[in-house]
Amino acid sequence: MTTMLNEDSVTVAQAAKQLGVSQQTIWRWIEQGKLPAYRVGEKRVRIKNADLGRVITPVVHGEKGAGMAQTERLALGPLTAAERKQGLRAIEQAQRLQAEMLAQRKGKLFGSSNEVLDELRDERTRSLS
């Protein structure tokens, strides 16, 4: 005889397979309280299909990146004129710094690790002298 719990529930392994995530992710969601689970006996754990459906949330059309970060960014509103100017200054500073770094490295962003370590040691030695 099949019980109602067995018909409307799945194991952790089945839930992971249905959602396309690892079993560790399912267990983490259970531990965090994001996904309710029910113990059957001493060792068996079952998850209701209805609860699995609640873990799945729609993504807003056109949204890029994490849903929460996008929501928070939209809630901030447009930048003020002062914030735009500050952002443009920061971009200009970053571009100048990049040009300086490229000039120091003779057009290469990254040298070998030994070259970088030698330069840092030399710079440190000079500063201590």
C-alpha angles and dihedrals in degrees: 000000000000119000126220090249092058093049095049099035142065138203122255089257092051092047091051091050093048093051096039094238134115124271087243089060091052091050091048091052090050092050091047091051093243092117122038115222133184127217115225109195119327101312112017122092124191132189123207115239089228090058090050089056090056092057090060111081128180120250116231111250112261093014117142125198125357116358096226094049091051092049092050092048092051091050091058095068128213123329120260120240090257092051091050091051091048091050092049091050090051091051091050091049091050091050091050091049091049091051091050092049092049091049091051091049093045093245097317119110094203129028125190117296091248092054092050093047091048091050092049092048091049091048091049092048091051092050092052094049 
